[in-house]
Amino acid sequence: MLTKLKKRLITISTIFSVAVVLSPMAQPTSVMAQNTFTDEGVKLVLNGETLDTSTSMIPTVSYTLVDAEKPSDRIQLDESTIYSDQLTPATQNLDAYFTNDKVDLQTFRDKSTFLQYYWNYSDGSQEIIAPINVTTDLIGDFTIKDLVQSQASDIQHKVNYDFVVDFTDDLSELYYLSQGVATEVLADAKADVYRAEVLFAEMDESDPDYDATVEIMNTLMTNYQALEDRYNSAFPEYATIGYSLTEDVENPDQAQENIDLAVEVVATLPEEIASRITNFYGAPASYFASIAPGFDIHGYATHSNEIFLIDTDPVDKALIYHEIGHIFDFQSTAYLDLNIEEYISFSNSEEWLAILDAEWQGDDGYYYKTPLESFAQGFAGYVVQELEGVQLSDYGYVDTDIADRPMTLEYFENLFADLGIEL
């Protein structure tokens, strides 16, 4: 029998945030992706062909679809498959900085799995410890914290959706592919949650890693909920948006007024855009203090498709459209590396960066001179012009009118046409 010599831990960022702009790629010219959402689960379609999201060289959990209220609740795991003792042979020599690209992963399901640990053996061979191989029997060889992290990293990887660039780098296709989480991928994430909870139950509060592991568990659950929300919202009958106030809201009347306006704004949008939003929150000013120092921020959007609106002042429709523009942009994002540093997106495309340079430059205090903010403001300008026949300056946003930016106007006209979205 081979003797285990040592284990390796591969680190990954656990913060899901906007990445630094590095290597942009070209803007697509047409849409060739359309997904199917039925009681049989989510089918991802690319170039007219259904993607194979079930085949796997790595052991995977099995599931059945049962009757339930929410689509995500229909996925019932086969408990006998939540763990596997079948390891995956390494295809390249591994070191302490091992990542998925050191294994010959070919299928969608395999690429959606984050491989974080491996064994070295006395004969020089190596085998991968996938999340499905992580049991309480490994406690001692690894810390509970490390084992919980393996499950959290796998869910993080699925939320980041960085693996889809191996199938397409067309931004319009990415926009539609990101709408649906494959049923198999959500089943694997459900199993991650189960394994993490079993591992955490073995931990004593006196363990020096206890507090850090609690934080990992909180991140894991937050990311899993984001993944589940994305899965459910892809089904038209469940594509509902939550509108609520945070528990610590300080001015509930103003917060509710802003939320009511958000409801009104969302009602003007086509489903292809509105269905990507999961929640609006009215929140206290403390939530906004560190978002953009030096600027008076009244709203912000997250990669979890949530929008926060401040409770101290009224907001306007243009601001809400701007935040929705961020989510529209985020839905085209795919990371090019597992450290979520390099990425592609609408706002990070060569075409948009050229427009930014030509039409969105200002002095050092100009808020919209970054790719993210100029794109969101361009989106808002295009939408209010098309839906209301007005310019952003009519809402008080000086020097951002799309009527003064012919390249921006043409870009959004073409993009909406490519996506098949009509206002």
N, C-alpha and C positions, 0 to 999 in steps of 0.2 A: 504494500500500500504506500502511496506517495506521502511524504511528510510535508506538512505545511511549514514554511520557513518564516514568512513575514506577510504582513498585510500592508496595503497602501490606501491612503485616504486622498481623494481628489476633491479640492475645494471648488465651490461655485458661489457666485453672489446670490444672496437671498433677498435682495431689494429689487423690486420690479419698478423701474423708473425710466424716464426718458434718457436715451443714450446720447453720447457725444456724436456729432456729425463727423463722419470720416470719409468713407469711400462710397459716393453716390453711384447709382446705376441708372440706366436709361428708362424713361417713361414709356409704358406700353401704348399700343395703338388700338387694341381691341379686347373684348371680353370673351374668353372661351371657358368659363367656369360657371356651373350652375348646380347647386346642391339639391338633394331630395330629402325631405323630412317627413317620415311616415311612422306608423305604429311599429314598423319593423326596424326603426332606428334611423340614424343619419347616414346617408350615402354621399360621399364627396365625389364630384364630377369635374374632370379636367380635360379640355380638348375633346369633349363629347364622350369620353370614356370614364366609367366608374373606377375610381381609385381603389386598389386592393388595400384595405385597412385592417385585414384580419390575419394574413399570412405572417408568420414570425419564425425566426431561427432561435429566438430567446423564449424560454418557457413563459407562458402567459396564462392569465386567469380566464376561466370560462364563465359564461353567464347565460341566463335566459331572460326573455322579455315577458313580463307579467302585466296584468291590469293594475294601473295605479293612476293617481290624479295627475302627477307631474311626469313628463317624459323621463327625467333622471331617476325617478322612483321606480320606473318600469324595469330598470336594469337590476336583476337579482343575481348576485354572485353565487357561483357554485363553491361552497365553503371548502370542499375537498381540493380545490385548485388554487386557493389563495397563497399557498406556499409550494415551492418545488425544490427538490434537492438536485435537480439537473442543472449543472453549471455550463457556461458557454466558453468554449476554447478561445483563447486570444489569437488574433491573426497577425499582430505585430508585437515586438518586444515592448513591454509596459514599464513605465517608471512612475515616480511620484506625481507627475503632472499628466497622468492619463486622462484622456477625454474620449468621447464617442468616436472621434475620427481615427482612433487607433484600432477599431474593430470594423470588420467588413460588413457593416449594416447596410441592408439593401431595401427592406420594405418600410412602408409608412409606419407600421406599428413598432417595428424595431427602432426606427429612428426617433420615435416619440418617447422612447425609454432612455432615462439617464443612467449610465453605468458608472458607478462611483467607487467600487471596491474590487480588488482581485486578490487571488492567492498566487504566490510563487511556490513552486515545488522543488524538491531536491534534485530532480532530473533536469531542471531548467525550464520545464513547461509552466504555463500560466493559464488560469481560468478566471473568468469574470464572475463576480458575485452581483447578480442583478437584484433589483428591489424584491422580486418574488422569492429570492433565496434567503432573505434576511429573516431569521427566526430568533427567538430568545436563546437558542443554543449557541448563538454567536457572542452572547454577552460574556465578557472575559477576554475574548480575542479582540473585541471592539468594545468601546464604551456604549452605554445606552444612548447617550447623546449622539454619538457618531451614527448609530444604527437608525435613530429617529431622523437624523439629518438625511440619510440615504433616501428615505421615503419623501421627505420634504423637498429634496432636490429634484426628485423625479416629477413631482407635481409642478414645481417651479418651471421645469423644462417644458412641460406640457402647456402651461400658461404662456410662456414666452413664445411658443410656436416657432422657434428658430429653425426647426428641422424641415419646414415646408419649402425652404428655398432650394432644397435638393430636388424638388419636383417642378418648381417654376420660380422665375424671378420677375415675371410679368406682374406689375403692381395692381392692375385691374383684376387679374386672376386671384392674386393674394387677397384682395378686398373681399371677394366672394368666398374663397376657401376659408378665410378667418371667421366667416359667419357661423360655420358649423363645426363642432367638435365631434369627431368620429365616435360612434357608440363604443367601439372597442377601447378607444383611448380613455373615455370617461370610466369605463369598467376597470381599467388598470389603475386609474387614480382612486377609485373607490377602494380598491384593494390596498393601495398605499395608506389610506386613512385607517383602515382596519388594522394593518400591521403596526402602524405608528402607535395607535391606541393600546394595542397589546404590549408593545415594548415599554411605553410610558407607564403602564400599570405596574411594571416591575421596578420602578424607580422610587427610592425613598427620599423624602424631603430633606434628609440630612446629606444627601449626595452633593458634593461641591458643584456638580454640573446641573443641579436641579433647576435653578432659575434660568439658566441659558437654554435648557431643554424646554421649559415652559414657553419661552419666546419662540423657539423653533416650532413647537406645536401650534402656537397662535398663528404664525406665518403660514404654516401648512394648511390650517383650516381656512384662513382668509383666501389663500390661493385656490384651494379646492372649491370654495363657494363661488369664486369668480369663474372657474371652469364650468361648474354646474349651471350657473346663471347663463353662461354663453351657450351651453347645450340646450337649455330649456327655451331661451329666447329665440332660437333658430326655428322653433315650431310656431307658425303664425298664431295659433290659438293660445299660445303661452307667451307670446312676445309682448308682455305687459311691462310697463315701467313703474317702478316704485317711486312715490312722492312722499317724503316725510321730513320731519325735523329731527336733528340730533338731540340726544338726551340732555346735553348741556347747552342747548340754545338759550340765549339770553334775552332776545327780543322776539318772542313767538309770533306776535301779530305781523311785524314786518317780514319775518321769515316766511310766514304763510302766504303773505301777499306776493312775495317773489316766487314761491312755489306755484301759486295759482297762475302767474304769468308764464311759467315754464310749461304748464299744462296747455295753455293757449298756444304757445309757440310750437310745441311738438305736434299739435293737431294740424299744423299747416304743412308738415313735411311728409314726403312719400315714405312708404313702409321700408324701402331699401335703406333709408337713413335712420328713421326713428327706431327701427327694431334693434339697432346696435346699442342703444342706450339702456342701461339696466336700472339706474337709480338717479333721482335728484334729491339733494339734501339741503335744507336750510341749516346753516351752521354759524356759530359765533365768530367774531372777528379774529380770535386767537388762532383759528385754523388757517388764516390767510397771511399771518404776520411774516412768515419766512419764505413765502412762495417766490416773491420777486422784490427783494429789498430796494427801497427807493421809489417804488411804484405803488399806487393805490389800487390794490387788487380786490375785486368784488366777486370773482368767480374763478373756479379752476376745474379742470377735467383730469381724470386718471386713466391709466391703461386698463383698469377694471371696468371701464365704460360708465363711470359714475361722474356726476357733476355736482359741485358744491357751490351754493350761492350764499353770500354774506347776509347776516340778519340785522345789520345796523343801518343799512341804506337801501333805498329802492334800486332795483336793477332794471334794465330795459331789454327790449327784444333783441337788439343788436348784440348785446353782451351774451345773451343766451345762445343765439346763433353762432357766435364766435366759439363758445365752449363746445357746442355740438360739432363745429368744424374740427376741433382737436380730436374728438372721438372718431369722426370720419377719417381723419389722417391716421390715427393710431390703428385703425382697422386694416390699413395697408402695410403695416409694419411687420417686417420679418428680420430677425437678427441673424447675422452672418457668422457669429461665433458664440461659444457657450458662455463667454464672459459678458454677454449682452452689451458689447461696446460698439462694434460696427453693425450697421443696420441699413436697410432700404425702406423707403416709405414714399408716399406722395410728396411730402415736404422736403425729402432728402434726395429727390431725383435730380438728375442733371438738368432737366427742363425747368423744374421749379427754382433751382439754385440760380439759373441764368435769369429768370424773371425777378428773383429777389435782388440780384445785383443791378438789374436795369431799372426796377420800378419801386423798390421798397427800401432804399437807402435814405438815411436822414442823419441828423447830428447824433452825438453820443447818447443823448437822452431819448432818442426815438425808440419807442417800445417795440415797434413792429419790424425791426431790421434783422430779426433772426428767422431762420427757416420755419420753425414751428409757429411763431406768432404771426408772421406775414401770411402764411398759408391759411391759418384760422380766420384772420381778418379778411383775406381775399374771399374765402368761402362765405363769410357773413355778408360781405359786400355784394357778392353775386346773388345770394339767396334773397336778400331784402330788395334788390333791384328787380328780380324776377317775380317775386311774390307780392311785393308792395309798390313797386314802381318808384322807390325812393333810393337815396344814397345814404351812406353811413353818416355823412355830415348832418343829415336831417335828425340824427340821434345825438349829435354833439361830438362825433368822432372826426376831428379835423384831419385833413391830409391823409385820408384812407379811402376815399371814394374810388370805386372800381371804374367809374366813368372816366377817370383820369389815368387809368392803367389799362391800355388796350391789350397788352400781352397777358395780363392777369385775366381779363374778361375772356379772351380767346381760349386761354388754358382751361378755365372752368366750363366753358361751353363744350369744348372737345371732351373733357373728362366725363362730364355728365352724359354726353352722348355715347362715349365708349362703354360706360357702365350701364347704359340703358335706363337711366334715371330721369324722369320728367318732373319738373316742378309745376 
